[in-house]
């Protein structure tokens, strides 16, 4: 059964703004931020998502652990950060519509923190905010079926992918399929789903803005629970995605693309065999001579192969990029 929600004017407006922002990424050939910004954003993502769950380590500590340095801090918090570093390094390797991969991701995030990481819970759980129970999850015996239905929705429903990522995030939190680690898994898997829309999302620190608006995040979850549909949560998450994406664009260099940027962008969007004309269409504004030099460099680097000669030459990516 399709998860319930409504398409509101707010949702349509925010979706349009996100689409516009992704268009800006395309116009400046932004597949992923520069290396230093990727690193900064990954650190923000890990620290923020874990801080939402009560982890006490700050940006400096997370940075040190990322660099394999020893720090002083609660053992549990250190394990959480190390696990998250491993899990986020594996993002690209997970298939977003696979329950098996979803469970494997949980095993990475929760290794050494729960008895059975990577397994659905076997007992009843509820969500506490302070001293109050704010949500009682479905019974444990319902979890496998509910999650199977949710992944079928991801794979087969015709909803917009960005919308589906928000719906999944809410519905997963509602089902609460694990004894622990549900919050970080919901945010983690939404990022993986968004990466199918555009690779830029791997390094867009959505979790940082969620942390900055943590109470609104909880309120959106609670209000959606009370209404029996995820509409309010979708509106909240689309606003977060839009603002974080635009901040990432703003911090990325908007200078004219050099060869490395053209290479990165072209090979992320071109599939199968292509010719010089296609390369020029993707990398708008370059001359035929520049395109020829680029393709020659790509051949020399062993990134593409060629077939034919002269104007009939075709190219194809031969290495993962």
C-alpha positions as CSV (number, residue, x, y, z in Angstrom):
1,X,0.0,0.0,0.0
2,X,1.3,3.4,-0.9
3,X,2.3,5.5,2.1
4,X,-0.3,8.4,2.6
5,X,0.6,12.0,2.0
6,X,-0.7,15.0,0.1
7,X,0.9,17.2,-2.5
8,X,0.6,20.8,-1.2
9,X,1.5,24.1,-2.6
10,X,4.5,24.2,-0.3
11,X,5.8,20.9,-1.6
12,X,5.4,21.9,-5.2
13,X,7.2,25.2,-4.6
14,X,10.1,23.6,-2.7
15,X,10.4,20.8,-5.3
16,X,10.7,23.5,-8.0
17,X,13.4,25.3,-6.0
18,X,15.4,22.1,-5.6
19,X,15.1,21.4,-9.3
20,X,16.3,24.9,-10.0
21,X,19.3,24.4,-7.7
22,X,20.2,21.1,-9.4
23,X,20.0,23.0,-12.7
24,X,22.6,25.4,-11.3
25,X,24.8,22.5,-10.4
26,X,24.5,21.3,-14.0
27,X,25.3,24.8,-15.4
28,X,28.5,25.0,-13.4
29,X,29.4,21.3,-13.9
30,X,29.2,20.7,-10.1
31,X,29.1,16.9,-9.6
32,X,30.7,17.1,-6.2
33,X,32.3,20.0,-4.2
34,X,36.0,20.6,-4.2
35,X,38.0,18.1,-2.1
36,X,38.4,20.4,0.9
37,X,34.6,21.1,0.9
38,X,33.7,17.5,0.5
39,X,35.8,16.7,3.5
40,X,34.3,19.5,5.6
41,X,30.8,18.5,4.6
42,X,31.4,14.8,5.4
43,X,32.6,15.8,8.8
44,X,29.6,18.0,9.4
45,X,27.3,15.2,8.3
46,X,28.8,12.6,10.7
47,X,29.0,15.0,13.7
48,X,25.6,16.4,13.2
49,X,23.7,13.1,12.7
50,X,25.3,11.6,15.7
51,X,24.9,14.7,17.8
52,X,21.1,14.5,17.2
53,X,21.3,11.1,18.9
54,X,23.3,12.4,21.9
55,X,26.9,12.0,20.8
56,X,29.1,14.5,22.6
57,X,32.1,14.6,20.2
58,X,32.6,17.9,18.4
59,X,33.8,18.7,14.9
60,X,37.5,18.8,16.1
61,X,37.2,15.3,17.6
62,X,35.4,13.9,14.5
63,X,38.1,15.4,12.3
64,X,40.8,13.8,14.4
65,X,39.2,10.4,14.2
66,X,38.8,10.8,10.4
67,X,42.6,11.3,10.3
68,X,43.1,8.2,12.4
69,X,44.3,10.1,15.5
70,X,43.5,9.1,19.0
71,X,41.2,11.2,21.1
72,X,39.9,11.3,24.7
73,X,36.2,10.8,25.0
74,X,33.4,8.4,25.9
75,X,34.1,5.0,24.3
76,X,30.6,4.7,22.9
77,X,30.8,8.1,21.2
78,X,34.1,7.2,19.7
79,X,32.8,3.9,18.3
80,X,29.7,5.7,16.9
81,X,32.0,8.1,15.0
82,X,34.3,5.4,13.7
83,X,31.3,3.4,12.6
84,X,29.8,6.4,10.8
85,X,33.1,7.1,9.0
86,X,33.1,3.5,7.7
87,X,29.4,3.6,6.7
88,X,29.6,6.9,4.8
89,X,32.7,5.7,3.0
90,X,30.4,2.8,1.7
91,X,27.5,5.0,0.6
92,X,28.2,4.5,-3.1
93,X,28.4,0.7,-2.8
94,X,24.8,0.3,-1.5
95,X,21.9,-0.3,-3.8
96,X,19.1,2.1,-2.5
97,X,16.2,-0.4,-3.2
98,X,17.9,-3.3,-1.5
99,X,16.7,-4.4,2.0
100,X,19.8,-6.5,2.3
101,X,22.0,-3.5,1.7
102,X,19.9,-1.4,4.1
103,X,20.5,-4.0,6.8
104,X,24.2,-4.1,6.0
105,X,24.4,-0.3,6.3
106,X,22.9,-0.6,9.8
107,X,25.5,-3.2,10.7
108,X,28.2,-0.8,9.8
109,X,26.6,2.1,11.8
110,X,25.8,0.0,14.9
111,X,28.7,-2.5,15.1
112,X,29.8,-2.9,18.7
113,X,26.8,-0.8,19.9
114,X,23.9,-3.3,19.8
115,X,23.8,-7.0,20.2
116,X,22.5,-7.8,16.7
117,X,23.5,-5.0,14.3
118,X,22.0,-5.3,10.8
119,X,18.9,-7.2,12.1
120,X,15.3,-6.0,12.6
121,X,14.2,-5.8,16.2
122,X,12.6,-8.7,18.0
123,X,10.7,-6.7,20.7
124,X,8.3,-3.8,21.1
125,X,9.9,-0.3,21.2
126,X,8.7,3.2,21.8
127,X,10.2,6.7,21.3
128,X,10.9,8.8,24.4
129,X,11.2,12.6,24.4
130,X,12.3,13.5,27.9
131,X,10.0,11.5,30.2
132,X,7.2,11.0,27.7
133,X,6.6,8.3,25.2
134,X,5.8,10.2,22.0
135,X,5.5,7.2,19.6
136,X,4.8,3.5,20.0
137,X,6.1,1.6,17.0
138,X,4.4,-1.3,15.3
139,X,4.9,-4.7,16.9
140,X,8.1,-6.5,16.0
141,X,6.3,-9.2,14.0
142,X,5.0,-6.5,11.6
143,X,8.4,-5.0,10.9
144,X,9.7,-7.3,8.1
145,X,6.4,-7.0,6.1
146,X,6.2,-3.2,6.6
147,X,9.8,-2.7,5.5
148,X,9.3,-5.0,2.5
149,X,6.3,-2.9,1.5
150,X,8.3,0.3,1.9
151,X,11.1,-0.9,-0.3
152,X,8.6,-2.0,-2.9
153,X,7.2,1.5,-2.8
154,X,10.8,2.8,-3.4
155,X,11.4,0.5,-6.3
156,X,8.1,0.5,-8.2
157,X,6.1,3.6,-7.3
158,X,6.1,6.5,-9.8
159,X,6.4,9.3,-7.2
160,X,9.2,11.8,-7.7
161,X,12.4,10.4,-6.3
162,X,13.1,13.4,-4.1
163,X,9.6,13.0,-2.6
164,X,10.1,9.3,-2.1
165,X,13.3,9.9,-0.2
166,X,11.3,12.0,2.3
167,X,8.4,9.6,2.5
168,X,10.9,6.7,3.2
169,X,12.6,8.7,5.9
170,X,9.3,9.4,7.7
171,X,7.9,5.9,7.2
172,X,11.1,4.2,8.4
173,X,11.1,6.3,11.6
174,X,7.4,5.4,12.1
175,X,8.1,1.7,11.7
176,X,11.2,2.0,13.8
177,X,12.6,-1.3,12.5
178,X,15.7,-1.5,14.8
179,X,16.2,-1.5,18.5
180,X,18.6,1.4,18.1
181,X,20.1,3.5,15.3
182,X,16.8,4.3,13.6
183,X,17.3,8.1,13.4
184,X,20.8,7.9,11.9
185,X,19.6,5.2,9.5
186,X,16.7,7.3,8.3
187,X,19.0,10.2,7.5
188,X,21.7,8.0,6.1
189,X,19.4,6.1,3.7
190,X,17.6,9.3,2.5
191,X,21.1,10.6,1.5
192,X,21.6,7.3,-0.5
193,X,18.2,7.7,-2.2
194,X,19.0,11.4,-3.1
195,X,22.3,10.3,-4.7
196,X,20.2,8.5,-7.3
197,X,18.7,11.9,-8.2
198,X,22.1,13.7,-8.4
199,X,25.6,12.6,-7.2
200,X,26.0,16.0,-5.5
201,X,23.9,14.8,-2.6
202,X,26.7,12.5,-1.4
203,X,28.5,15.6,-0.1
204,X,25.5,17.9,0.8
205,X,25.4,18.0,4.7
206,X,21.7,17.8,5.1
207,X,22.2,16.4,8.6
208,X,23.9,19.7,9.7
209,X,20.8,21.8,9.0
210,X,18.5,19.1,10.6
211,X,20.6,19.3,13.8
212,X,20.4,23.1,13.7
213,X,16.6,22.7,13.6
214,X,16.4,19.6,15.7
215,X,13.2,20.5,17.5
216,X,11.4,21.3,14.3
217,X,12.6,18.0,13.0
218,X,11.0,16.2,15.9
219,X,7.9,18.3,15.6
220,X,7.5,17.5,11.9
221,X,7.7,13.8,12.8
222,X,5.2,14.1,15.6
223,X,2.7,16.2,13.6
224,X,2.9,13.7,10.8
225,X,2.2,10.9,13.3
226,X,-0.8,12.8,14.5
227,X,-2.3,13.4,11.1
228,X,-1.5,9.9,9.9
229,X,0.4,11.0,6.8
230,X,3.9,12.3,6.1
231,X,2.9,15.6,4.4
232,X,4.3,17.9,7.1
233,X,7.5,16.0,7.3
234,X,8.0,16.1,3.5
235,X,7.6,19.9,3.6
236,X,10.2,20.1,6.4
237,X,12.7,17.9,4.7
238,X,12.3,19.6,1.3
239,X,13.0,22.9,2.9
240,X,16.1,21.5,4.6
241,X,17.3,19.9,1.3
242,X,16.8,23.1,-0.7
243,X,18.6,25.3,1.8
244,X,21.5,22.9,2.3
245,X,21.9,22.4,-1.5
246,X,22.0,26.1,-2.2
247,X,24.6,26.7,0.6
248,X,26.8,24.0,-0.9
249,X,26.5,25.7,-4.3
250,X,27.4,29.0,-2.8
251,X,30.5,27.6,-1.2
252,X,31.6,25.8,-4.3
253,X,33.8,27.6,-6.8
254,X,31.8,29.1,-9.7
255,X,34.8,29.7,-11.9
256,X,35.1,28.5,-15.5
257,X,35.5,24.7,-15.6
258,X,39.0,23.3,-16.3
259,X,39.7,19.9,-17.7
260,X,39.4,18.1,-14.4
261,X,36.0,19.5,-13.8
262,X,34.8,18.8,-17.3
263,X,36.1,15.3,-17.0
264,X,34.3,14.7,-13.7
265,X,31.0,16.1,-15.0
266,X,31.0,14.6,-18.4
267,X,31.8,11.1,-17.2
268,X,29.1,11.3,-14.5
269,X,26.3,12.0,-17.0
270,X,27.3,10.3,-20.3
271,X,26.3,6.7,-20.6
272,X,27.5,4.2,-23.2
273,X,29.3,5.2,-26.4
274,X,29.6,8.9,-27.3
275,X,31.4,11.1,-29.9
276,X,33.1,14.4,-29.7
277,X,29.9,16.3,-30.5
278,X,28.1,14.7,-27.6
279,X,31.0,15.6,-25.3
280,X,30.7,19.2,-26.5
281,X,27.0,19.2,-25.9
282,X,27.5,18.1,-22.3
283,X,30.5,20.5,-21.7
284,X,28.8,23.5,-23.1
285,X,30.9,26.4,-24.4
286,X,34.1,24.6,-25.3
287,X,35.6,24.5,-28.8
288,X,36.1,21.4,-30.9
289,X,39.8,21.7,-30.4
290,X,39.4,21.8,-26.6
291,X,37.0,18.8,-26.8
292,X,39.6,16.9,-28.9
293,X,42.4,17.7,-26.3
294,X,40.1,16.5,-23.5
295,X,39.3,13.2,-25.2
296,X,43.0,12.6,-26.0
297,X,43.8,13.2,-22.3
298,X,41.1,10.8,-21.2
299,X,42.4,8.1,-23.6
300,X,45.9,8.6,-22.2
301,X,44.7,8.3,-18.6
302,X,43.0,5.1,-19.5
303,X,39.6,6.3,-18.4
304,X,37.9,5.9,-21.9
305,X,38.4,3.6,-24.8
306,X,37.8,4.5,-28.5
307,X,36.5,2.8,-31.6
308,X,36.7,4.0,-35.2
309,X,38.7,6.9,-36.6
310,X,38.4,10.5,-37.6
311,X,34.9,11.9,-37.4
312,X,33.5,8.4,-36.8
313,X,35.4,7.9,-33.6
314,X,33.4,6.8,-30.6
315,X,34.3,6.8,-27.0
316,X,33.2,4.9,-23.9
317,X,34.1,5.0,-20.2
318,X,36.0,1.9,-19.2
319,X,36.8,2.6,-15.5
320,X,34.6,3.5,-12.6
321,X,34.7,7.2,-12.0
